[in-house]
């Protein structure tokens, strides 16, 4: 999970992590068929090129969020860089294709199939006969068995973060020869393709010590196109080099350096030429796009001092050449600093012309989470009212339309458009309908115009949530205590024509009324109240520099809720405490964060939507269901799906579960997250991968064009 650019993805397979950034419309038609899964809203944008057009050698410097604490993806502190290393250096039986579906990886697997279902499910793997570890040993049943024992959960000496699927295996045996591995399950397991990706050597999985500590900073034995040369925490780098024993297509690059660069510093790193590939935000994308334009086409306000008028420049010259020597010295120094900034900016702008922005949609979605543990949102009617107030298409357009991406709201909690399990289940909740939302609130006892007891609150300001505006100042009003509050009782909506000037008690200038008198309804969106208390929800957001999009989205949501009489109090917290101290601990009413897509929702999505149950110590075990909203029926549907081997029947069960999740209104999918990647223009087969698992051996830099008449350089094309 992430919150638009923050979220613990490590909890859900190697694709998972905590980042700031980390959730419908009618189902998309799939190529004219009745397939509700449709097609991906955006394909990969990787400057695809044939291997023959790519030069042999070179170093790719790839910006990442962190140098990983561990290289073992099955440990709790694994992150996305851990997963990226594993993809490049370890076997994967299956990887994701452009539709977010698992496909067999022929470099490791000749075939895999269910060969028996009675009395037990048996899967037979036939391995590529050339597949060997970097020490020359064949990949085989011993490696599969060691990974199963480490991840089965039976031996608590292994500090594993997850064992889903491995806990269903009864035994692993060698088949008729060394290339066959036979896996027998104690219980049917539909998501068996999720297992053994990545596959670690028995040297890592064989003992608790080697599992817990041996693979944290090094991997002595690997089996991918690259191998780990060094994890350098001093330089904040992980260096990967070609694997001399790799049997597949040889890696085009000689070296990949994964370099930790904070998001705020990535545009500077690109301009300085210290990275070639980096995930970036919208502002950095605009800088790169503008750098490619002729200066006359660029914004006149670009660059240091560009906002200075001719009068400002004349005034500055006068001060610098005036009789006040102290003021002149200060102005001359300021002018010199400005000149230096302009030189640096021009140099960076020139360097950025060597880059382009590759754009797709990330395999992850942003959601509005509603905490149903206690408070007003414990009532399903109030949660449904919140959901029915939202114009999810308008929210998607706010985020995606400026980037030129399809602004389509998401229709599923369990899959993204194009994935096999996708279908629009939002009909179980209903479309946006403010009238119906107000009726739901009234049914729950929240009515407009009721008497409101005056609450004593210090150092807080309330302001109406605006419908537009991208800046922090446009969407929030900052109180003295650092909280941000949206939706004040005595503010009118922006389009109502009513003055937003604060009125005296009673609702009209010069009018007075005794405290507690019901306020008059106004334009159908007067604040609703119950038992003398107005309905105000705590909206918690991260405060980091990468969370501007979330603040904009929160402003839109707050304005939509204000129209049905719900106020929101937006509180910004440190990124580091956002998830741990607020989302995971349940200290919020509303929050925005993201979940990664998965090809195995029956396994991976169940803990996200499981009904919380009391633990032995009296606490509530929520697994990964941080909304605390769940039902027995949803749990049962997941349990059925994970044991159903028939693909069509399993998809039907998952879609039914998704409809029930929509109806419970614990989380509201909003949009698939944008993926913006800055890439050097001559870098091929890398960029915005979308659903696709990167093919590391195909990445590289295009060959320089041959000299001579008619010579042309190889031109990469976007993958659709």
CORDA-V65864 format. One record per residue. N is the residue number from 1. SS is DSSP state (h for helix, s for strand, l for the rest). BURIAL is + if it has 9 or more other C-alpha atoms within 8 Angstrom, else -. D_LAST is the distance of its C-alpha to the last C-alpha in whole Angstrom. Layout:
n = (N/N)
ss = (SS/SS)
burial = (BURIAL/BURIAL)
d_last = (D_LAST/D_LAST)
This chain:
n = (1/2/3/4/5/6/7/8/9/10/11/12/13/14/15/16/17/18/19/20/21/22/23/24/25/26/27/28/29/30/31/32/33/34/35/36/37/38/39/40/41/42/43/44/45/46/47/48/49/50/51/52/53/54/55/56/57/58/59/60/61/62/63/64/65/66/67/68/69/70/71/72/73/74/75/76/77/78/79/80/81/82/83/84/85/86/87/88/89/90/91/92/93/94/95/96/97/98/99/100/101/102/103/104/105/106/107/108/109/110/111/112/113/114/115/116/117/118/119/120/121/122/123/124/125/126/127/128/129/130/131/132/133/134/135/136/137/138/139/140/141/142/143/144/145/146/147/148/149/150/151/152/153/154/155/156/157/158/159/160/161/162/163/164/165/166/167/168/169/170/171/172/173/174/175/176/177/178/179/180/181/182/183/184/185/186/187/188/189/190/191/192/193/194/195/196/197/198/199/200/201/202/203/204/205/206/207/208/209/210/211/212/213/214/215/216/217/218/219/220/221/222/223/224/225/226/227/228/229/230/231/232/233/234/235/236/237/238/239/240/241/242/243/244/245/246/247/248/249/250/251/252/253/254/255/256/257/258/259/260/261/262/263/264/265/266/267/268/269/270/271/272/273/274/275/276/277/278/279/280/281/282/283/284/285/286/287/288/289/290/291/292/293/294/295/296/297/298/299/300/301/302/303/304/305/306/307/308/309/310/311/312/313/314/315/316/317/318/319/320/321/322/323/324/325/326/327/328/329/330/331/332/333/334/335/336/337/338/339/340/341/342/343/344/345/346/347/348/349/350/351/352/353/354/355/356/357/358/359/360/361/362/363/364/365/366/367/368/369/370/371/372/373/374/375/376/377/378/379/380/381/382/383/384/385/386/387/388/389/390/391/392/393/394/395/396/397/398/399/400/401/402/403/404/405/406/407/408/409/410/411/412/413/414/415/416/417/418/419/420/421/422/423/424/425/426/427/428/429/430/431/432/433/434/435/436/437/438/439/440/441/442/443/444/445/446/447/448/449/450/451/452/453/454/455/456/457/458/459/460/461/462/463/464/465/466/467/468/469/470/471/472/473/474/475/476/477/478/479/480/481/482/483/484/485/486/487/488/489/490/491/492/493/494/495/496/497/498/499/500/501/502/503/504/505/506/507/508/509/510/511/512/513/514/515/516/517/518/519/520/521/522/523/524/525/526/527/528/529/530/531/532/533/534/535/536/537/538/539/540/541/542/543/544/545/546/547/548/549/550/551/552/553/554/555/556/557/558/559/560/561/562/563/564/565/566/567/568/569/570/571/572/573/574/575/576/577/578/579/580/581/582/583/584/585/586/587/588/589/590/591/592/593/594/595/596/597/598/599/600/601/602/603/604/605/606/607/608/609/610/611/612/613/614/615/616/617/618/619/620/621/622/623/624/625/626/627/628/629/630/631/632/633/634/635/636/637/638/639/640/641/642/643/644/645/646/647/648/649/650/651/652/653/654/655/656/657/658/659/660/661/662/663/664/665/666/667/668/669/670/671/672/673/674/675/676/677/678/679/680/681/682/683/684/685/686/687/688/689/690/691/692/693/694/695/696/697/698/699/700/701/702/703/704/705/706/707/708/709/710/711/712/713/714/715/716/717/718/719/720)
ss = (l/s/s/l/l/l/l/l/h/h/h/h/l/l/l/l/l/l/l/s/l/l/l/l/l/l/l/l/l/s/l/l/s/l/l/l/l/l/l/l/l/l/l/l/s/l/l/s/l/l/h/h/h/s/l/l/l/l/s/s/s/s/s/s/l/l/l/l/l/l/l/l/l/l/l/l/l/l/l/h/h/h/h/h/h/h/h/h/h/l/s/s/l/s/s/s/l/l/l/l/l/s/s/s/l/l/l/l/s/s/s/s/s/s/s/s/l/l/l/l/l/s/s/s/s/s/s/l/l/l/l/s/l/l/l/l/l/s/l/l/h/h/h/h/h/h/h/h/h/h/h/l/l/l/l/l/l/l/l/l/l/l/l/l/l/h/h/h/s/s/s/s/s/s/l/l/l/l/l/s/s/s/s/s/s/l/l/l/l/l/l/h/h/h/l/l/s/s/s/l/l/h/h/h/h/l/l/h/h/h/h/h/h/h/l/l/l/l/l/l/l/l/l/l/l/s/s/s/s/s/s/s/l/l/l/l/s/s/s/s/s/s/l/l/l/l/l/l/l/l/l/l/l/l/s/s/s/s/s/s/l/l/h/h/h/h/h/h/h/h/h/h/l/l/l/l/s/s/s/l/l/h/h/h/h/h/h/h/h/h/h/l/l/l/h/h/h/l/l/l/l/l/l/l/l/l/l/l/l/h/h/h/h/h/h/h/h/h/h/h/l/l/l/l/h/h/h/h/h/h/h/h/h/h/h/h/h/h/h/h/h/h/h/h/h/h/h/h/h/h/h/h/l/l/s/s/s/s/s/s/s/s/s/s/s/s/s/s/s/s/l/l/l/l/l/h/h/h/l/h/h/h/h/h/h/h/h/h/h/l/l/h/h/h/h/h/h/h/h/h/h/h/h/l/l/l/l/l/s/l/l/l/l/l/l/l/l/l/l/l/l/l/l/l/l/h/h/h/l/l/l/l/l/h/h/h/h/h/h/h/h/h/h/l/l/l/s/s/l/l/l/l/l/l/l/l/l/l/l/l/l/l/s/l/l/l/l/l/l/l/l/h/h/h/h/l/l/s/l/l/l/l/s/s/s/s/l/l/l/l/l/l/l/l/l/l/l/l/l/l/l/l/l/l/l/l/l/l/l/l/l/l/l/l/l/l/l/l/l/l/l/l/l/l/l/l/l/s/s/s/l/l/s/s/l/s/s/s/s/s/s/s/l/l/h/h/h/h/h/h/h/h/h/h/h/h/h/h/h/h/h/h/l/l/l/l/s/s/s/s/s/s/s/l/h/h/h/h/h/h/h/h/h/l/l/l/l/l/l/s/s/s/s/s/s/s/l/l/l/l/h/h/h/h/l/h/h/h/h/l/l/l/s/s/l/l/l/l/l/s/s/l/l/l/l/l/l/l/l/l/l/h/h/h/h/h/h/h/h/h/h/h/h/l/l/l/h/h/h/h/h/h/h/h/h/h/h/h/h/h/h/h/h/h/l/l/s/s/s/s/s/s/s/s/s/s/s/s/s/s/l/l/s/s/l/l/l/s/l/l/l/l/l/l/l/h/h/h/l/s/s/s/l/l/l/l/l/l/l/l/l/l/l/l/l/l/s/l/l/l)
burial = (+/+/+/+/+/+/+/+/+/+/+/+/+/+/+/+/+/+/+/+/+/+/+/+/+/-/+/+/+/+/-/-/-/-/-/+/+/+/+/+/-/+/+/+/+/+/+/+/+/-/-/-/+/+/+/-/+/+/+/+/+/+/+/+/+/+/+/+/-/+/+/+/+/+/+/-/-/+/+/+/+/+/+/-/+/+/+/+/+/+/+/+/+/+/+/+/+/+/+/+/+/+/-/+/+/-/+/+/+/+/-/+/-/+/-/+/+/-/-/+/+/+/+/+/+/+/+/+/-/-/+/+/+/+/-/-/-/-/+/+/+/-/+/+/+/+/+/+/+/+/+/+/+/-/-/-/-/+/+/+/-/-/+/-/+/+/+/+/+/-/-/+/+/+/+/-/-/+/+/+/+/+/+/+/+/+/+/+/+/+/+/-/-/+/+/+/+/+/+/+/+/+/-/+/+/+/+/+/-/+/+/+/-/+/+/+/+/+/+/-/+/+/+/+/+/+/+/+/-/-/+/-/-/-/-/+/+/+/+/+/+/+/+/-/+/+/-/-/-/-/+/+/+/+/+/+/+/+/+/+/+/-/+/-/-/+/+/-/+/+/+/-/-/-/+/+/+/+/+/+/+/-/-/+/+/-/-/+/+/-/+/-/+/-/-/-/-/+/-/-/-/-/-/+/-/-/-/-/-/-/-/-/+/-/-/+/-/-/+/+/-/-/-/-/-/-/+/+/+/+/+/+/-/-/-/-/-/+/-/-/+/+/-/-/+/-/+/+/+/+/+/+/+/-/+/+/+/+/+/+/+/+/+/+/+/+/+/+/+/+/+/+/+/-/-/-/+/+/+/+/+/+/+/+/+/+/+/+/+/+/-/+/+/-/+/+/+/+/+/+/+/-/-/-/+/-/+/+/+/+/+/+/+/+/+/+/+/+/+/-/+/+/+/+/+/+/-/+/+/-/-/+/-/+/-/+/+/+/-/+/+/+/-/+/-/+/+/+/+/+/+/+/-/-/-/-/-/-/-/+/+/+/+/+/+/+/+/-/-/+/-/+/-/+/+/+/+/+/+/-/-/-/+/+/+/+/+/+/-/-/+/+/+/-/-/-/-/-/-/-/-/-/+/+/+/+/+/-/-/-/+/-/-/-/-/-/+/-/+/-/+/-/-/-/+/+/+/+/+/+/-/+/+/+/+/-/+/+/+/+/+/+/+/-/-/+/+/+/+/+/+/+/+/+/+/+/+/+/+/+/+/+/+/+/+/+/+/+/+/+/+/+/+/+/+/-/+/+/+/+/+/+/+/+/-/+/-/+/+/+/+/+/+/+/+/+/+/+/+/+/+/+/+/+/+/+/+/+/+/+/+/+/-/-/-/-/-/-/-/-/-/+/+/-/+/+/+/+/+/+/-/-/-/+/+/-/+/+/+/+/+/+/+/+/+/-/-/-/+/+/+/-/+/+/+/+/+/+/+/+/+/+/+/+/+/+/+/+/+/+/+/+/+/+/+/+/+/+/+/+/-/-/+/+/+/+/+/+/+/+/+/+/-/-/-/-/+/+/+/+/+/+/+/-/-/-/-/-/-/-/-/-/-/+/-/-/-/+/+/-)
d_last = (27/26/27/25/25/29/29/30/27/29/30/27/26/25/22/25/27/29/27/28/25/25/24/23/23/23/20/17/17/15/14/18/20/22/20/20/17/15/11/10/10/8/5/6/7/10/10/10/13/15/18/21/19/20/24/26/27/27/27/24/25/23/25/25/27/30/32/32/35/35/32/33/30/33/35/35/35/31/28/25/26/28/25/23/26/26/22/23/27/27/27/24/25/21/18/15/12/9/11/14/16/18/18/21/21/22/24/26/26/27/27/28/30/32/35/38/38/42/44/41/37/37/34/34/32/32/31/30/33/32/31/34/34/35/39/38/39/37/35/36/38/40/37/36/39/40/36/37/41/40/37/39/41/45/46/46/46/43/41/38/36/34/35/33/33/35/38/38/38/42/42/40/41/41/40/42/41/40/36/36/36/37/37/39/38/41/39/36/33/30/28/29/26/26/29/29/26/27/30/33/36/39/40/39/39/42/45/44/45/43/40/41/42/41/37/37/37/37/35/38/36/32/30/27/25/27/30/32/34/35/35/37/38/40/37/34/32/31/31/29/30/29/30/33/33/29/29/25/23/25/24/23/24/28/28/26/28/27/29/30/29/30/28/30/31/27/27/30/29/26/29/31/29/30/26/23/20/21/20/21/22/22/25/24/21/23/25/23/21/25/26/24/26/29/32/33/30/30/31/35/35/33/35/39/41/39/41/44/46/48/51/50/50/53/55/53/55/58/58/57/60/63/66/65/64/62/60/59/59/56/54/54/53/50/49/49/47/45/44/43/40/39/40/37/35/35/34/31/30/30/29/26/25/23/21/18/16/12/12/10/12/15/15/19/20/23/26/30/32/36/39/41/43/46/47/46/42/44/44/42/42/42/39/38/39/37/34/35/35/32/29/26/24/26/26/22/22/24/22/18/19/20/17/15/14/14/18/18/21/20/22/23/25/24/20/17/15/13/16/18/21/20/22/23/27/28/30/32/33/33/31/33/36/39/42/41/40/44/45/44/45/49/49/48/51/49/51/51/54/56/58/56/58/58/57/58/55/55/53/50/49/47/45/43/39/38/35/33/33/31/33/36/39/37/36/39/43/44/47/50/49/45/44/42/43/42/43/47/49/51/48/47/43/42/42/45/47/49/51/49/53/54/57/60/60/61/58/59/61/65/64/65/65/66/64/62/62/59/56/56/52/50/47/47/45/48/48/49/51/53/56/57/53/50/47/45/42/42/38/37/35/34/36/34/32/29/29/30/27/29/32/30/29/32/34/32/33/37/37/36/38/41/41/42/45/43/43/41/43/40/41/39/39/39/35/37/39/36/35/38/41/40/37/38/41/41/42/40/40/36/34/30/28/25/24/21/19/21/20/24/25/28/29/28/28/31/33/31/33/36/39/41/44/48/48/51/52/52/49/45/43/40/37/34/35/36/36/39/38/38/39/41/39/36/37/38/35/33/36/35/31/32/34/33/31/30/26/27/30/29/26/28/31/28/27/31/31/29/31/34/32/31/35/36/34/35/31/29/25/24/20/17/18/16/15/16/16/18/18/20/18/19/18/15/13/14/13/12/11/10/12/11/15/15/16/19/20/17/17/20/21/20/23/25/26/29/32/33/32/29/27/24/22/18/16/12/9/6/4/0)
